[in-house]
């Protein structure tokens, strides 16, 4: 059996301990966890995942999303529609 794996070959989680966390920081993480319906541990994992995620989205992914959005809005977002939306609520 490989180290850090279970009997199914899946990677097992690693544990570590945070010490000397300032009280105000702990309260902020706890409040954030409550807002997101997570445990404090789950919230810290989420924060670490976000902090270590790649900072960029590949250009081909952005272009694919733009094409898909353009296709879904075809015939709806006309120049007239956009001009009218800009004027709404204005004197």
Protein Blocks (a to p, Z undefined) as FASTA:
>chain_A
ZZhiafkopacddddddehiafklmmmmmmmmmmnopafklmmmmmmmmmmgcfbdcfkl
mmmmmmmmmmmmgoklgfklmmmmmmgopZZ
